[in-house]
Amino acid sequence: MEMQRDPKLWKMAKARAAFKSHLYVYLFVNTGLWSLWAFGLLWSRSTSYPWPIWTTLGWGIGLVSHYFSAYTYNEKNMIEREYQKLLNRQ
């Protein structure tokens, strides 16, 4: 017998799992990019512009946005708060 899933909780669980997957890919790819840059420094024995910073920062902004949508954004609560604000104004 299969348990009934709460659709709202299932949707939240899927969003959080997707965020964690996104985080792991971000860490893996950025580790690789920074490693390539560091290896280039060792190979050339000179200073070099840290070009992976742009990928890290740009993608990081998207990752932070994904975090907030998966863990903090709750449309029902936002609607309820706005409704209460409107009621309090009257």
C-alpha positions as CSV (number, residue, x, y, z in Angstrom):
1,M,0.0,0.0,0.0
2,E,1.4,3.3,-1.1
3,M,1.2,6.4,1.2
4,Q,-0.6,9.4,-0.1
5,R,1.7,12.3,-0.7
6,D,0.8,15.9,0.1
7,P,1.1,17.6,-3.3
8,K,2.4,20.8,-1.7
9,L,5.1,19.1,0.3
10,W,6.1,16.9,-2.7
11,K,6.5,20.1,-4.8
12,M,8.7,21.7,-2.0
13,A,10.8,18.5,-1.7
14,K,11.3,18.4,-5.5
15,A,12.4,22.1,-5.5
16,R,14.9,21.5,-2.6
17,A,16.3,18.4,-4.3
18,A,16.8,20.3,-7.5
19,F,18.6,23.1,-5.6
20,K,20.9,20.6,-4.0
21,S,21.7,19.1,-7.4
22,H,22.4,22.6,-8.7
23,L,24.7,23.3,-5.8
24,Y,26.7,20.1,-6.4
25,V,27.2,20.9,-10.1
26,Y,28.2,24.5,-9.2
27,L,30.8,23.3,-6.7
28,F,32.1,20.6,-9.1
29,V,32.4,22.9,-12.1
30,N,33.8,25.9,-10.2
31,T,36.4,23.7,-8.5
32,G,37.5,22.5,-11.9
33,L,37.7,26.1,-13.3
34,W,39.7,27.3,-10.3
35,S,42.0,24.3,-10.6
36,L,42.6,25.0,-14.2
37,W,43.5,28.6,-13.4
38,A,45.8,27.6,-10.5
39,F,47.5,25.0,-12.7
40,G,48.0,27.7,-15.3
41,L,49.7,29.8,-12.7
42,L,52.0,27.0,-11.7
43,W,52.8,26.2,-15.4
44,S,53.5,29.8,-16.4
45,R,55.1,30.8,-13.1
46,S,53.6,34.3,-13.4
47,T,50.6,36.1,-12.1
48,S,47.4,35.9,-14.0
49,Y,44.0,37.5,-13.9
50,P,41.6,35.3,-11.9
51,W,39.2,34.7,-14.8
52,P,37.1,32.1,-13.0
53,I,35.8,34.8,-10.7
54,W,33.2,35.8,-13.3
55,T,31.7,32.4,-13.6
56,T,31.7,31.9,-9.8
57,L,30.0,35.3,-9.2
58,G,27.5,35.1,-12.1
59,W,26.5,31.5,-11.4
60,G,26.5,32.2,-7.7
61,I,23.9,34.9,-8.1
62,G,21.7,32.4,-9.9
63,L,22.4,29.8,-7.2
64,V,21.4,32.2,-4.4
65,S,18.1,33.0,-6.3
66,H,17.5,29.2,-6.6
67,Y,18.1,28.8,-2.9
68,F,15.5,31.4,-2.0
69,S,12.9,30.0,-4.3
70,A,13.5,26.5,-2.9
71,Y,13.7,27.3,0.8
72,T,12.1,30.6,1.6
73,Y,9.6,31.6,-1.1
74,N,6.1,30.6,-0.2
75,E,3.5,32.2,-2.4
76,K,0.6,31.4,0.0
77,N,2.3,33.1,2.9
78,M,3.1,36.1,0.8
79,I,-0.5,36.5,-0.3
80,E,-1.7,36.1,3.2
81,R,0.6,38.8,4.5
82,E,-0.4,41.2,1.8
83,Y,-4.0,40.5,2.5
84,Q,-3.5,41.2,6.2
85,K,-1.7,44.5,5.3
86,L,-4.7,45.6,3.2
87,L,-7.1,44.7,6.0
88,N,-5.1,46.6,8.6
89,R,-5.2,49.8,6.4
90,Q,-9.0,49.9,6.4
